[in-house]
Every structure is written in C-alpha cells, then in structure tokens.
Amino acid sequence: MEQIYRIYWSDVLESAYKRLRDEVIAQDITQEIFISLWENRAQLQIEGNLRAYLEGAVKYKVINYFKSAIIKEKHEEDLALLIRNETALSAEKTLMLKDLEQEIDAALLELPERMRLIFRMSRKQEKTIREISTELDLSAQTVKNQISAALKLLKERLSYLLIFVILILLTQT
C-alpha cells in the first residue's frame, strides 16, 4: 500500500488540481482517496488498471465536492435571506409595538385623572388592590371599580388595535 501511495500520489494530486485549480482542496481530495483505499483494502477488488481506477476516484470526488459546494452555497444564501427577513420583521414588530404603546398612552390620557392614577399603579407599578387602596386612602371596592371602569373604557377606545396585537403575537417566534 505504501508503494502505491508513493507511486501514484503526485499523479492523483495533479489530476485533482487540474480539475479544481485549488491546491489545498486538491490535496484534501487526494488524501481522502488514499485513506479510502487504505480503509477498504480488504474488500477492494480493482479490475484492470490502478491508474484508471484512481483517475475515476478523482473524477467522482471532484464531482461530489462541487455538488456539496453548491448545496452549501444554497444553504448559506437561504440563511442570509432568512436573517434579512427576520431582521426586517423584527424592526417591523418593534415599530408596531411602539405605535401600540403610543395609542395606549393616548387612551390613558383620556381617562379621568384618579382612574388613570389607579390604573397605572395597578398595571405599570404592579401594585395590589390593597396597596393602592391604602396608599390613596380609598376602599378596596373603589379601587376595583376604578380599574374595571378603566379597562372597559380602554377596551372600547382600543378595540380597533386588536388586529395589530394579533399580528404581533403571530409573528413572534
């Protein structure tokens, strides 16, 4: 086997290089051919000329190299396109969320002052009904009623935005 390697290495390398015009890849392919010969030496039965067999091996290895390079390039293009699309979607989602927040803030400004304060304490500051009632010296039922009324008014005012919320939720991954 070592003798075959010494005799044919340069011919196989030259043949691969002629087809590829890339010395590193030609060396890799040549090495793969001789490794394959070594690993399969027990069951390998070469009929005829060894030089012709090695030439055929080069041909098929080069074809496989180009096939895999084309597939790899296609996958890289697909990935780049996916990343560009995802970035565009992400920017679009950010804009939609910003618009949604502005609409909610505008709707909150339309609420009566005390109702707005109670609602913000509940939702933005995440305080409990008991904490709000203690802090504002109101009954718990008054706080509940104010939050309920605020939600009802906001729901009426912002119902047209429901489609945007659904779109944002559907496009999140």
C-alpha positions in Angstrom: 0.0 0.0 0.0 2.9 2.4 0.8 4.3 1.7 -2.6 1.0 2.6 -4.3 1.0 5.8 -2.3 4.5 6.8 -3.3 4.0 5.9 -7.0 0.5 7.5 -7.5 0.3 10.3 -5.0 1.6 13.1 -7.3 -0.4 11.9 -10.3 -3.6 11.8 -8.3 -2.8 15.3 -6.8 -2.1 16.7 -10.3 -5.3 15.3 -11.7 -7.3 16.8 -8.8 -5.6 20.1 -9.2 -6.3 20.3 -12.9 -10.0 19.9 -12.2 -10.2 22.2 -9.2 -7.4 24.8 -9.6 -7.2 24.9 -5.8 -4.1 23.2 -4.3 -5.5 22.8 -0.7 -8.7 21.2 -1.9 -6.8 19.0 -4.4 -4.6 17.8 -1.5 -7.6 17.1 0.6 -9.3 15.1 -2.1 -6.1 13.2 -2.8 -5.7 12.4 0.8 -9.4 11.2 1.0 -8.8 8.9 -2.0 -5.8 7.2 -0.4 -7.5 7.0 3.0 -10.4 5.3 1.3 -8.1 2.9 -0.4 -6.4 2.0 2.9 -9.7 1.6 4.8 -11.3 -0.5 2.1 -8.2 -2.5 1.1 -9.6 -5.8 2.4 -12.7 -5.8 0.2 -11.5 -3.7 -2.7 -11.1 -5.5 -5.9 -9.7 -3.3 -8.7 -10.1 -4.9 -12.1 -7.8 -3.6 -14.7 -5.5 -0.5 -14.4 -5.0 1.0 -11.0 -4.2 4.4 -12.6 -7.6 4.4 -14.3 -9.3 3.5 -11.0 -7.6 6.4 -9.2 -8.4 8.7 -12.1 -12.1 7.7 -11.7 -11.9 8.2 -8.0 -10.6 11.7 -8.5 -13.4 12.4 -11.0 -16.1 11.3 -8.6 -14.5 13.1 -5.6 -14.3 16.3 -7.5 -18.0 16.0 -8.7 -19.1 15.3 -5.1 -17.0 18.3 -3.9 -18.8 20.6 -6.4 -22.2 19.2 -5.5 -21.6 19.8 -1.8 -20.2 23.3 -2.5 -23.3 24.2 -4.5 -25.6 22.8 -1.7 -23.6 24.7 0.9 -23.7 27.9 -1.0 -27.5 27.5 -1.5 -27.9 26.9 2.3 -25.8 30.0 3.0 -27.9 32.1 0.7 -31.1 30.8 2.2 -29.8 31.5 5.7 -28.7 35.0 4.7 -32.2 35.7 3.2 -33.8 34.3 6.4 -31.7 36.5 8.6 -32.5 39.6 6.4 -36.2 38.8 6.5 -36.2 38.1 10.3 -34.4 41.4 10.9 -36.9 43.3 8.8 -39.8 41.5 10.6 -38.1 42.3 14.0 -37.8 46.0 13.0 -41.5 46.0 11.8 -42.6 44.4 15.1 -40.7 47.0 17.1 -42.4 49.8 15.2 -45.8 48.1 15.6 -45.2 47.8 19.4 -44.1 51.4 19.6 -47.2 52.6 17.8 -49.4 50.3 20.0 -47.8 51.8 23.2 -48.4 55.3 21.9 -52.1 54.5 21.2 -52.4 53.0 24.7 -50.7 56.1 26.3 -53.1 58.4 24.4 -56.1 56.4 25.5 -54.8 56.5 29.1 -54.7 60.3 28.9 -58.4 60.4 28.1 -59.2 58.6 31.4 -60.2 60.8 34.4 -57.1 61.7 36.5 -57.9 59.5 39.5 -58.9 56.5 37.3 -55.6 56.9 35.3 -53.6 57.0 38.5 -55.2 53.9 39.9 -54.8 52.1 36.6 -51.1 53.0 36.3 -50.4 51.9 39.9 -52.1 48.6 39.2 -50.7 47.8 35.8 -47.4 49.7 35.4 -46.2 49.6 39.1 -47.8 46.2 39.6 -49.3 47.2 43.0 -52.1 45.1 44.6 -55.6 46.5 45.1 -54.9 46.6 48.9 -51.6 48.6 48.4 -53.4 51.1 46.1 -56.3 51.5 48.5 -54.0 52.0 51.4 -51.8 54.5 49.6 -54.7 56.5 48.2 -56.9 56.1 51.3 -59.7 54.5 49.2 -61.8 51.4 49.8 -60.7 48.2 48.0 -64.0 48.1 46.2 -63.5 51.7 44.9 -60.1 50.7 43.5 -61.6 47.5 41.9 -64.4 49.6 40.3 -61.9 52.2 39.0 -59.7 49.5 37.5 -62.7 47.8 36.0 -64.0 51.0 34.5 -60.6 51.9 33.1 -60.3 48.5 31.4 -63.8 48.9 29.9 -63.0 52.4 28.6 -59.6 51.3 27.2 -61.2 48.3 25.6 -63.8 50.5 23.8 -61.2 53.0 22.8 -58.6 50.5 21.6 -60.7 47.7 20.2 -59.6 48.6 16.6 -56.0 47.7 17.6 -56.8 44.1 18.3 -55.8 43.1 14.8 -52.3 44.6 15.3 -51.9 42.8 18.6 -52.8 39.5 17.0 -50.3 40.2 14.1 -47.6 40.9 16.6 -48.3 37.8 18.6 -48.5 35.6 15.5 -45.2 36.8 14.1 -43.3 36.2 17.4 -41.1 33.2 17.3 
